[in-house]
Amino acid sequence: MEDADKVTSSLFEPPSVEAVNQELPDYELSTLFSFDRTGALYRGRQPKLDRDICLKLLPPLAGPDQEAYAEAFLHEAKTMASLNHPHIVKVHNFGQTQSGLFFFVMEYVEGSILRREVNAGRVQLEHIFAWVPPVCEALQHAHLQGVVHCDIRPKNILFTNEGEVTVANFGLARVQGQRPEFTSSTVAGVTVSTMDYVAPETSEPGVMFDVRADIYSLGVMIYEMITYQLPGSGYQPVSEAFGVDARFDTIIDGALRPNRESRFQTVMDISGWLSAIHGL
């Protein structure tokens, strides 16, 4: 599990490996390999079960809603741990350190990430046909259980050394129907997802999140995989700008409509269109 976005943040200074090992003696962490405002990622092992793990430590919540934050974390963590799909990074455990920070223990994925492939300009149309459908399957599995990922972007799409696609960071997901102010993915008063990939409705006060937020984010990611650019407002159809099949315009338009009622309603709509294009 690699991270090309190593960003320090004044919002969160992660504890040292030694400090976390003292608080969580059941794990032997070896490396702090990434941190930003969403938390810190540590690589290590769980000796009792003889397996490699990735531990994600979440930042503390700033403000008066710490009790609600804790309740939301525990509810969501149990839901995330129940997800069992070959294209979803498994959550093995969760809890709270002695100093009060919440954490997830996940499987460690040895390989690369989509962000690296995009940054290097190595993504071709054949990769979209190979990589996006497994992401759709993973999201569909989560959506059917009422879980919205809320942070779909190239940083969270992993590739194993065997080439398998895995969706990471379900530890920041939300249970559908919760208000954003009472979810554990809201830290220090801001939503931690990268704003370029976030659906418009997520900025509306008190909005109830649903699966269509992930559909929007997936549309942004597909656009970026084709163009190496983010769509922004008033984006140019990819068939005109990049000479791809016009049905890609249908996929992107159907995913990026500002009004979620007119957007694709399931991620399998995207997968179906990709199958149609690939099958010709």
Short mmCIF file of the C-alpha atoms (twelve columns), coordinates in Angstrom:
data_MODEL
# 
_entry.id   MODEL 
# 
loop_
_atom_site.group_PDB 
_atom_site.id 
_atom_site.type_symbol 
_atom_site.label_atom_id 
_atom_site.label_alt_id 
_atom_site.label_comp_id 
_atom_site.label_asym_id 
_atom_site.label_seq_id 
_atom_site.Cartn_x 
_atom_site.Cartn_y 
_atom_site.Cartn_z 
_atom_site.pdbx_PDB_model_num 
ATOM 1   C CA . MET A 1   0.000   0.000   0.000   1 
ATOM 2   C CA . GLU A 2   1.805   3.064   -1.232  1 
ATOM 3   C CA . ASP A 3   0.871   6.720   -0.975  1 
ATOM 4   C CA . ALA A 4   2.022   9.312   -3.488  1 
ATOM 5   C CA . ASP A 5   0.369   12.140  -1.554  1 
ATOM 6   C CA . LYS A 6   2.609   12.555  1.486   1 
ATOM 7   C CA . VAL A 7   1.277   15.837  2.824   1 
ATOM 8   C CA . THR A 8   2.048   17.277  6.215   1 
ATOM 9   C CA . SER A 9   -0.766  19.162  7.872   1 
ATOM 10  C CA . SER A 10  -0.945  21.625  10.729  1 
ATOM 11  C CA . LEU A 11  -4.272  19.995  11.580  1 
ATOM 12  C CA . PHE A 12  -2.664  16.719  12.590  1 
ATOM 13  C CA . GLU A 13  0.824   15.803  13.716  1 
ATOM 14  C CA . PRO A 14  0.906   12.013  13.898  1 
ATOM 15  C CA . PRO A 15  2.503   10.214  16.841  1 
ATOM 16  C CA . SER A 16  5.797   8.444   16.278  1 
ATOM 17  C CA . VAL A 17  5.940   4.738   15.518  1 
ATOM 18  C CA . GLU A 18  7.410   4.155   18.968  1 
ATOM 19  C CA . ALA A 19  4.591   6.063   20.663  1 
ATOM 20  C CA . VAL A 20  1.862   4.111   18.868  1 
ATOM 21  C CA . ASN A 21  3.590   0.800   19.603  1 
ATOM 22  C CA . GLN A 22  3.544   1.648   23.291  1 
ATOM 23  C CA . GLU A 23  -0.176  2.361   23.199  1 
ATOM 24  C CA . LEU A 24  -1.059  -0.618  20.986  1 
ATOM 25  C CA . PRO A 25  1.257   -3.461  22.071  1 
ATOM 26  C CA . ASP A 26  -0.653  -6.085  20.063  1 
ATOM 27  C CA . TYR A 27  0.894   -4.638  16.903  1 
ATOM 28  C CA . GLU A 28  4.494   -4.104  15.824  1 
ATOM 29  C CA . LEU A 29  4.518   -1.001  13.656  1 
ATOM 30  C CA . SER A 30  7.671   -0.331  11.660  1 
ATOM 31  C CA . THR A 31  7.002   2.681   9.426   1 
ATOM 32  C CA . LEU A 32  4.890   5.813   9.270   1 
ATOM 33  C CA . PHE A 33  4.559   5.982   5.502   1 
ATOM 34  C CA . SER A 34  1.898   8.635   4.939   1 
ATOM 35  C CA . PHE A 35  -0.097  11.288  6.720   1 
ATOM 36  C CA . ASP A 36  -2.359  14.189  5.876   1 
ATOM 37  C CA . ARG A 37  -5.513  15.710  7.312   1 
ATOM 38  C CA . THR A 38  -7.357  12.398  6.967   1 
ATOM 39  C CA . GLY A 39  -4.989  10.665  9.373   1 
ATOM 40  C CA . ALA A 40  -1.742  8.703   9.483   1 
ATOM 41  C CA . LEU A 41  -0.899  5.343   7.932   1 
ATOM 42  C CA . TYR A 42  1.560   2.968   9.564   1 
ATOM 43  C CA . ARG A 43  2.922   -0.287  8.224   1 
ATOM 44  C CA . GLY A 44  3.529   -3.153  10.613  1 
ATOM 45  C CA . ARG A 45  2.656   -6.651  11.712  1 
ATOM 46  C CA . GLN A 46  0.203   -8.403  13.977  1 
ATOM 47  C CA . PRO A 47  2.475   -11.068 15.489  1 
ATOM 48  C CA . LYS A 48  -0.247  -13.209 17.077  1 
ATOM 49  C CA . LEU A 49  -1.869  -13.786 13.678  1 
ATOM 50  C CA . ASP A 50  1.398   -13.596 11.698  1 
ATOM 51  C CA . ARG A 51  0.114   -11.074 9.164   1 
ATOM 52  C CA . ASP A 52  1.164   -7.732  7.730   1 
ATOM 53  C CA . ILE A 53  -1.157  -4.867  8.570   1 
ATOM 54  C CA . CYS A 54  -1.758  -1.205  7.848   1 
ATOM 55  C CA . LEU A 55  -2.897  0.870   10.803  1 
ATOM 56  C CA . LYS A 56  -4.786  4.099   10.151  1 
ATOM 57  C CA . LEU A 57  -4.829  6.569   13.020  1 
ATOM 58  C CA . LEU A 58  -7.540  9.224   12.789  1 
ATOM 59  C CA . PRO A 59  -6.995  12.814  13.938  1 
ATOM 60  C CA . PRO A 60  -8.781  14.030  17.052  1 
ATOM 61  C CA . LEU A 61  -12.031 15.897  16.661  1 
ATOM 62  C CA . ALA A 62  -11.843 19.594  17.459  1 
ATOM 63  C CA . GLY A 63  -15.005 20.924  19.048  1 
ATOM 64  C CA . PRO A 64  -17.792 19.983  21.433  1 
ATOM 65  C CA . ASP A 65  -19.183 16.961  19.570  1 
ATOM 66  C CA . GLN A 66  -16.651 14.388  20.753  1 
ATOM 67  C CA . GLU A 67  -19.292 12.066  22.202  1 
ATOM 68  C CA . ALA A 68  -21.273 12.061  18.957  1 
ATOM 69  C CA . TYR A 69  -18.018 11.568  17.050  1 
ATOM 70  C CA . ALA A 70  -17.158 8.529   19.169  1 
ATOM 71  C CA . GLU A 71  -20.615 7.003   18.715  1 
ATOM 72  C CA . ALA A 72  -20.475 7.559   14.952  1 
ATOM 73  C CA . PHE A 73  -16.999 6.020   14.751  1 
ATOM 74  C CA . LEU A 74  -18.032 2.865   16.574  1 
ATOM 75  C CA . HIS A 75  -21.192 2.458   14.492  1 
ATOM 76  C CA . GLU A 76  -19.371 3.001   11.215  1 
ATOM 77  C CA . ALA A 77  -16.358 0.882   12.197  1 
ATOM 78  C CA . LYS A 78  -18.557 -2.141  12.842  1 
ATOM 79  C CA . THR A 79  -20.175 -1.636  9.460   1 
ATOM 80  C CA . MET A 80  -16.834 -1.276  7.675   1 
ATOM 81  C CA . ALA A 81  -15.466 -4.397  9.349   1 
ATOM 82  C CA . SER A 82  -18.488 -6.344  8.093   1 
ATOM 83  C CA . LEU A 83  -17.662 -5.608  4.446   1 
ATOM 84  C CA . ASN A 84  -16.265 -8.730  2.825   1 
ATOM 85  C CA . HIS A 85  -15.398 -8.406  -0.852  1 
ATOM 86  C CA . PRO A 86  -12.316 -9.373  -2.890  1 
ATOM 87  C CA . HIS A 87  -11.933 -5.797  -4.164  1 
ATOM 88  C CA . ILE A 88  -12.219 -4.081  -0.766  1 
ATOM 89  C CA . VAL A 89  -9.319  -3.727  1.646   1 
ATOM 90  C CA . LYS A 90  -10.310 -5.731  4.706   1 
ATOM 91  C CA . VAL A 91  -10.737 -4.006  8.068   1 
ATOM 92  C CA . HIS A 92  -9.409  -6.438  10.694  1 
ATOM 93  C CA . ASN A 93  -9.968  -4.406  13.833  1 
ATOM 94  C CA . PHE A 94  -10.728 -0.962  15.213  1 
ATOM 95  C CA . GLY A 95  -10.587 0.841   18.516  1 
ATOM 96  C CA . GLN A 96  -9.197  3.758   20.463  1 
ATOM 97  C CA . THR A 97  -5.687  4.359   21.772  1 
ATOM 98  C CA . GLN A 98  -4.971  5.225   25.397  1 
ATOM 99  C CA . SER A 99  -4.535  8.856   24.331  1 
ATOM 100 C CA . GLY A 100 -7.995  8.860   22.750  1 
ATOM 101 C CA . LEU A 101 -7.240  8.562   19.020  1 
ATOM 102 C CA . PHE A 102 -9.411  6.215   16.980  1 
ATOM 103 C CA . PHE A 103 -7.799  3.678   14.689  1 
ATOM 104 C CA . PHE A 104 -8.514  1.042   12.063  1 
ATOM 105 C CA . VAL A 105 -6.334  -2.017  11.454  1 
ATOM 106 C CA . MET A 106 -6.489  -3.110  7.813   1 
ATOM 107 C CA . GLU A 107 -4.796  -5.623  5.576   1 
ATOM 108 C CA . TYR A 108 -1.566  -4.355  4.054   1 
ATOM 109 C CA . VAL A 109 -1.651  -4.315  0.253   1 
ATOM 110 C CA . GLU A 110 1.758   -4.701  -1.345  1 
ATOM 111 C CA . GLY A 111 1.781   -2.974  -4.726  1 
ATOM 112 C CA . SER A 112 1.018   0.360   -6.328  1 
ATOM 113 C CA . ILE A 113 -1.788  2.921   -6.503  1 
ATOM 114 C CA . LEU A 114 -3.796  4.478   -9.310  1 
ATOM 115 C CA . ARG A 115 -2.532  7.951   -8.379  1 
ATOM 116 C CA . ARG A 116 0.974   6.890   -9.323  1 
ATOM 117 C CA . GLU A 117 -0.188  5.499   -12.681 1 
ATOM 118 C CA . VAL A 118 -2.094  8.704   -13.483 1 
ATOM 119 C CA . ASN A 119 0.804   10.942  -12.461 1 
ATOM 120 C CA . ALA A 120 3.153   8.934   -14.665 1 
ATOM 121 C CA . GLY A 121 0.804   9.146   -17.672 1 
ATOM 122 C CA . ARG A 122 0.558   5.384   -17.964 1 
ATOM 123 C CA . VAL A 123 -3.250  4.979   -17.986 1 
ATOM 124 C CA . GLN A 124 -4.701  3.805   -21.305 1 
ATOM 125 C CA . LEU A 125 -8.300  3.050   -22.284 1 
ATOM 126 C CA . GLU A 126 -7.660  -0.673  -21.806 1 
ATOM 127 C CA . HIS A 127 -6.826  0.054   -18.170 1 
ATOM 128 C CA . ILE A 128 -10.157 1.788   -17.656 1 
ATOM 129 C CA . PHE A 129 -11.948 -1.332  -18.910 1 
ATOM 130 C CA . ALA A 130 -9.833  -3.497  -16.590 1 
ATOM 131 C CA . TRP A 131 -9.695  -1.346  -13.460 1 
ATOM 132 C CA . VAL A 132 -13.006 0.511   -13.156 1 
ATOM 133 C CA . PRO A 133 -15.425 -2.480  -13.163 1 
ATOM 134 C CA . PRO A 134 -13.816 -4.027  -10.038 1 
ATOM 135 C CA . VAL A 135 -14.165 -0.649  -8.329  1 
ATOM 136 C CA . CYS A 136 -17.839 -0.632  -9.311  1 
ATOM 137 C CA . GLU A 137 -18.292 -4.138  -7.913  1 
ATOM 138 C CA . ALA A 138 -16.667 -3.137  -4.631  1 
ATOM 139 C CA . LEU A 139 -18.812 -0.031  -4.308  1 
ATOM 140 C CA . GLN A 140 -21.967 -1.913  -5.238  1 
ATOM 141 C CA . HIS A 141 -21.252 -4.420  -2.458  1 
ATOM 142 C CA . ALA A 142 -20.861 -1.578  0.024   1 
ATOM 143 C CA . HIS A 143 -23.859 0.352   -1.272  1 
ATOM 144 C CA . LEU A 144 -26.141 -2.657  -0.899  1 
ATOM 145 C CA . GLN A 145 -25.195 -2.648  2.782   1 
ATOM 146 C CA . GLY A 146 -25.892 1.055   3.120   1 
ATOM 147 C CA . VAL A 147 -22.259 2.162   3.111   1 
ATOM 148 C CA . VAL A 148 -21.077 5.186   1.120   1 
ATOM 149 C CA . HIS A 149 -17.308 5.404   0.602   1 
ATOM 150 C CA . CYS A 150 -17.198 9.221   0.310   1 
ATOM 151 C CA . ASP A 151 -13.547 9.365   -0.781  1 
ATOM 152 C CA . ILE A 152 -13.257 7.694   -4.180  1 
ATOM 153 C CA . ARG A 153 -10.178 9.081   -5.937  1 
ATOM 154 C CA . PRO A 154 -6.981  7.655   -7.481  1 
ATOM 155 C CA . LYS A 155 -5.177  7.744   -4.130  1 
ATOM 156 C CA . ASN A 156 -7.563  5.109   -2.764  1 
ATOM 157 C CA . ILE A 157 -7.457  2.620   -5.640  1 
ATOM 158 C CA . LEU A 158 -4.702  0.062   -5.016  1 
ATOM 159 C CA . PHE A 159 -3.111  -2.624  -7.172  1 
ATOM 160 C CA . THR A 160 -1.578  -5.747  -5.696  1 
ATOM 161 C CA . ASN A 161 1.647   -7.136  -7.134  1 
ATOM 162 C CA . GLU A 162 -0.563  -9.678  -8.914  1 
ATOM 163 C CA . GLY A 163 -2.532  -6.872  -10.591 1 
ATOM 164 C CA . GLU A 164 -5.718  -7.186  -8.546  1 
ATOM 165 C CA . VAL A 165 -7.692  -3.975  -7.968  1 
ATOM 166 C CA . THR A 166 -8.585  -3.087  -4.379  1 
ATOM 167 C CA . VAL A 167 -10.531 -0.130  -2.983  1 
ATOM 168 C CA . ALA A 168 -8.988  1.305   0.178   1 
ATOM 169 C CA . ASN A 169 -9.973  3.776   2.876   1 
ATOM 170 C CA . PHE A 170 -13.411 2.428   3.665   1 
ATOM 171 C CA . GLY A 171 -12.409 3.471   7.166   1 
ATOM 172 C CA . LEU A 172 -13.593 6.961   6.194   1 
ATOM 173 C CA . ALA A 173 -16.915 5.790   4.796   1 
ATOM 174 C CA . ARG A 174 -20.338 6.849   6.020   1 
ATOM 175 C CA . VAL A 175 -23.446 4.927   6.762   1 
ATOM 176 C CA . GLN A 176 -26.088 6.100   4.326   1 
ATOM 177 C CA . GLY A 177 -28.635 8.434   5.853   1 
ATOM 178 C CA . GLN A 178 -26.373 9.959   8.482   1 
ATOM 179 C CA . ARG A 179 -25.934 13.691  8.617   1 
ATOM 180 C CA . PRO A 180 -22.339 14.739  7.897   1 
ATOM 181 C CA . GLU A 181 -21.855 16.586  11.175  1 
ATOM 182 C CA . PHE A 182 -22.266 13.303  13.078  1 
ATOM 183 C CA . THR A 183 -19.914 11.087  11.104  1 
ATOM 184 C CA . SER A 184 -16.377 10.130  12.000  1 
ATOM 185 C CA . SER A 185 -15.118 11.294  8.622   1 
ATOM 186 C CA . THR A 186 -15.657 14.906  9.638   1 
ATOM 187 C CA . VAL A 187 -12.547 16.078  11.443  1 
ATOM 188 C CA . ALA A 188 -11.804 19.531  12.847  1 
ATOM 189 C CA . GLY A 189 -14.984 20.866  11.247  1 
ATOM 190 C CA . VAL A 190 -14.108 19.958  7.650   1 
ATOM 191 C CA . THR A 191 -14.914 17.000  5.471   1 
ATOM 192 C CA . VAL A 192 -11.663 15.200  4.810   1 
ATOM 193 C CA . SER A 193 -12.262 14.112  1.202   1 
ATOM 194 C CA . THR A 194 -10.422 15.968  -1.542  1 
ATOM 195 C CA . MET A 195 -12.854 18.595  -2.799  1 
ATOM 196 C CA . ASP A 196 -12.112 18.015  -6.506  1 
ATOM 197 C CA . TYR A 197 -13.854 14.629  -6.269  1 
ATOM 198 C CA . VAL A 198 -16.714 15.563  -3.947  1 
ATOM 199 C CA . ALA A 199 -20.314 15.670  -5.170  1 
ATOM 200 C CA . PRO A 200 -21.992 19.116  -5.026  1 
ATOM 201 C CA . GLU A 201 -24.701 18.030  -2.604  1 
ATOM 202 C CA . THR A 202 -22.140 17.194  0.092   1 
ATOM 203 C CA . SER A 203 -21.628 20.910  0.735   1 
ATOM 204 C CA . GLU A 204 -25.316 21.484  1.465   1 
ATOM 205 C CA . PRO A 205 -25.982 21.898  5.209   1 
ATOM 206 C CA . GLY A 206 -27.562 18.843  6.796   1 
ATOM 207 C CA . VAL A 207 -27.670 16.820  3.574   1 
ATOM 208 C CA . MET A 208 -28.193 13.073  3.895   1 
ATOM 209 C CA . PHE A 209 -25.435 11.318  1.995   1 
ATOM 210 C CA . ASP A 210 -26.238 8.460   -0.321  1 
ATOM 211 C CA . VAL A 211 -24.579 6.257   -2.941  1 
ATOM 212 C CA . ARG A 212 -24.843 8.902   -5.649  1 
ATOM 213 C CA . ALA A 213 -22.006 10.815  -3.986  1 
ATOM 214 C CA . ASP A 214 -19.691 7.901   -4.836  1 
ATOM 215 C CA . ILE A 215 -21.043 7.829   -8.403  1 
ATOM 216 C CA . TYR A 216 -20.048 11.473  -8.856  1 
ATOM 217 C CA . SER A 217 -16.543 10.857  -7.472  1 
ATOM 218 C CA . LEU A 218 -16.125 7.841   -9.751  1 
ATOM 219 C CA . GLY A 219 -17.103 9.990   -12.740 1 
ATOM 220 C CA . VAL A 220 -14.410 12.527  -11.838 1 
ATOM 221 C CA . MET A 221 -11.863 9.736   -11.558 1 
ATOM 222 C CA . ILE A 222 -12.768 8.231   -14.942 1 
ATOM 223 C CA . TYR A 223 -12.511 11.654  -16.569 1 
ATOM 224 C CA . GLU A 224 -9.061  12.069  -15.037 1 
ATOM 225 C CA . MET A 225 -7.986  8.613   -16.196 1 
ATOM 226 C CA . ILE A 226 -8.880  9.543   -19.778 1 
ATOM 227 C CA . THR A 227 -7.633  13.125  -19.847 1 
ATOM 228 C CA . TYR A 228 -5.072  13.412  -17.012 1 
ATOM 229 C CA . GLN A 229 -7.091  16.465  -15.984 1 
ATOM 230 C CA . LEU A 230 -9.894  17.160  -13.538 1 
ATOM 231 C CA . PRO A 231 -13.209 18.071  -15.172 1 
ATOM 232 C CA . GLY A 232 -14.050 21.221  -13.225 1 
ATOM 233 C CA . SER A 233 -17.152 23.140  -14.261 1 
ATOM 234 C CA . GLY A 234 -17.934 23.306  -17.969 1 
ATOM 235 C CA . TYR A 235 -15.646 20.432  -18.920 1 
ATOM 236 C CA . GLN A 236 -15.243 19.509  -22.587 1 
ATOM 237 C CA . PRO A 237 -16.719 16.185  -23.770 1 
ATOM 238 C CA . VAL A 238 -13.929 13.614  -23.943 1 
ATOM 239 C CA . SER A 239 -15.026 12.378  -27.358 1 
ATOM 240 C CA . GLU A 240 -14.371 15.827  -28.817 1 
ATOM 241 C CA . ALA A 241 -11.200 16.662  -26.920 1 
ATOM 242 C CA . PHE A 242 -9.539  13.251  -26.881 1 
ATOM 243 C CA . GLY A 243 -11.157 11.274  -29.694 1 
ATOM 244 C CA . VAL A 244 -12.560 8.447   -27.571 1 
ATOM 245 C CA . ASP A 245 -15.865 6.647   -28.065 1 
ATOM 246 C CA . ALA A 246 -18.764 9.090   -27.600 1 
ATOM 247 C CA . ARG A 247 -20.319 6.681   -25.111 1 
ATOM 248 C CA . PHE A 248 -17.665 7.798   -22.627 1 
ATOM 249 C CA . ASP A 249 -19.425 11.180  -22.740 1 
ATOM 250 C CA . THR A 250 -22.591 9.398   -21.612 1 
ATOM 251 C CA . ILE A 251 -20.749 7.801   -18.686 1 
ATOM 252 C CA . ILE A 252 -19.162 11.028  -17.523 1 
ATOM 253 C CA . ASP A 253 -22.279 13.135  -18.017 1 
ATOM 254 C CA . GLY A 254 -24.410 10.558  -16.231 1 
ATOM 255 C CA . ALA A 255 -22.034 10.516  -13.266 1 
ATOM 256 C CA . LEU A 256 -21.303 14.243  -12.980 1 
ATOM 257 C CA . ARG A 257 -24.756 15.788  -13.188 1 
ATOM 258 C CA . PRO A 258 -25.034 18.347  -10.362 1 
ATOM 259 C CA . ASN A 259 -28.551 17.208  -9.491  1 
ATOM 260 C CA . ARG A 260 -28.179 13.744  -8.038  1 
ATOM 261 C CA . GLU A 261 -31.755 12.851  -8.971  1 
ATOM 262 C CA . SER A 262 -30.774 12.984  -12.651 1 
ATOM 263 C CA . ARG A 263 -27.405 11.291  -12.092 1 
ATOM 264 C CA . PHE A 264 -26.793 7.556   -12.552 1 
ATOM 265 C CA . GLN A 265 -28.475 5.835   -9.621  1 
ATOM 266 C CA . THR A 266 -26.107 2.871   -9.241  1 
ATOM 267 C CA . VAL A 267 -22.430 2.314   -9.964  1 
ATOM 268 C CA . MET A 268 -23.406 -0.680  -12.081 1 
ATOM 269 C CA . ASP A 269 -24.814 1.778   -14.631 1 
ATOM 270 C CA . ILE A 270 -21.213 2.876   -15.191 1 
ATOM 271 C CA . SER A 271 -19.969 -0.704  -15.338 1 
ATOM 272 C CA . GLY A 272 -22.688 -1.587  -17.842 1 
ATOM 273 C CA . TRP A 273 -21.745 1.235   -20.181 1 
ATOM 274 C CA . LEU A 274 -18.064 0.245   -19.988 1 
ATOM 275 C CA . SER A 275 -18.968 -3.332  -20.889 1 
ATOM 276 C CA . ALA A 276 -20.981 -2.091  -23.875 1 
ATOM 277 C CA . ILE A 277 -18.101 0.046   -25.131 1 
ATOM 278 C CA . HIS A 278 -15.515 -2.668  -24.582 1 
ATOM 279 C CA . GLY A 279 -17.665 -5.307  -26.257 1 
ATOM 280 C CA . LEU A 280 -18.504 -3.012  -29.204 1 
# 
